[in-house]
Amino acid sequence: MLLSRFKPQRIRVNKYYALSVDPCYQYSESEIEEILRFIVEQMGEINIELNYVIEKKKANNQNHVHCFVKCSNKKKLLQCIRLGFSHVSYHQSSIFDLASWKNYITKDNNNIKTLKN
């Protein structure tokens, strides 16, 4: 019964996680921003903070999104992303160094935009 007290516990300082979204269609920046607003609205009463940057891929010159997200229901967020973009690939991971992730997503001198519900 005391075993759980001796196991190391990792306490996350940042409540954010990284999310990269790669739409399968050619969307303009304004269309992607409209879809992201739709996604935040579809989350309903859940507290969500979506900080994002839209940049062009070097391989095919299509827009894609890098973001760091704070929300309580990741599963619903991913369902809303699939609903908004219809055909999309994404990758999510934990952020252990938020400052480095911010530097990475702003490497092309893009400004971070924020959407909140």
Buried (B, 14 or more C-beta within 10 A) or exposed (E): EEEEEEEEEEEEEBEBBBBBBBBEEEBEEEEBBEBBEEBBEBBEEEEBBBBBBBBEEEEEEEBBBBBBBBBEBEEBBBBBBEEBBEEBEBEBEEBEEBEEBBEEBBEEEEEEEEBEB
